[in-house]
Amino acid sequence: MKGPRLYLRLGDRVWHPKHSAWGIGEVIEERHSVLEGGTCIVRILFQDGVERSFINNMDSESCCYYMGLRLYDEFIL
């Protein structure tokens, strides 16, 4: 069984260029399905105080990467 290709990990800091009002976010939880083909989700707490959940599997067209989330540390380099 091949595991999911994950984009984000616990503690990663992210930002979304189309939602700058959210501020910088930090991954505070990862959840992985034990079933083959199941969903992998990350929960992110943003500076605006709102927790948002995103799909975290690069093999999914709905992955948070394809939805616009970017690693903050890569942005500031």
CORZI-V581964 format. One record per residue. N is the residue number from 1. RES is the residue in one letter. SS is DSSP state (H for helix, E for strand, L for the rest). PHI is phi in whole degrees, -180 to 180 (NA if undefined). OMEGA is omega as a letter, one per 20 degrees, with the letter a starting at -180 (999 if undefined). Layout:
# CORZI-V581964
N;RES;SS;PHI;OMEGA, N;RES;SS;PHI;OMEGA
This chain:
# CORZI-V581964
1;M;L;NA;r, 2;K;L;-89;r, 3;G;L;-80;r, 4;P;L;-70;r, 5;R;L;-92;a, 6;L;E;-88;r, 7;Y;L;-97;a, 8;L;L;-113;r, 9;R;L;-129;r, 10;L;L;-52;r, 11;G;L;92;r, 12;D;L;-61;r, 13;R;E;-106;a, 14;V;E;-135;r, 15;W;E;-149;r, 16;H;E;-127;a, 17;P;L;-61;a, 18;K;L;-90;a, 19;H;L;-131;a, 20;S;H;-62;r, 21;A;H;-65;r, 22;W;H;-66;a, 23;G;L;81;r, 24;I;L;-82;r, 25;G;E;-119;r, 26;E;E;-128;r, 27;V;E;-69;a, 28;I;E;-110;r, 29;E;E;-158;r, 30;E;E;-121;r, 31;R;E;-130;a, 32;H;E;-126;r, 33;S;L;-71;r, 34;V;L;-87;r, 35;L;L;-92;r, 36;E;L;-61;a, 37;G;L;83;a, 38;G;L;-74;a, 39;T;L;-85;r, 40;C;E;-113;a, 41;I;E;-130;r, 42;V;E;-119;r, 43;R;E;-111;a, 44;I;E;-124;r, 45;L;E;-99;a, 46;F;E;-96;a, 47;Q;L;-62;r, 48;D;L;-76;r, 49;G;L;88;a, 50;V;L;-102;r, 51;E;E;-90;r, 52;R;E;-126;r, 53;S;E;-109;a, 54;F;E;-140;r, 55;I;E;-72;a, 56;N;L;-122;a, 57;N;E;-118;a, 58;M;L;-62;r, 59;D;L;-81;r, 60;S;L;-98;r, 61;E;L;-68;r, 62;S;L;-98;r, 63;C;E;-58;a, 64;C;L;-57;r, 65;Y;L;-63;a, 66;Y;L;-71;r, 67;M;L;-85;r, 68;G;L;117;a, 69;L;E;-67;r, 70;R;E;-129;r, 71;L;E;-66;a, 72;Y;H;-67;a, 73;D;H;-63;r, 74;E;H;-71;a, 75;F;H;-68;a, 76;I;H;-87;r, 77;L;L;-72;999
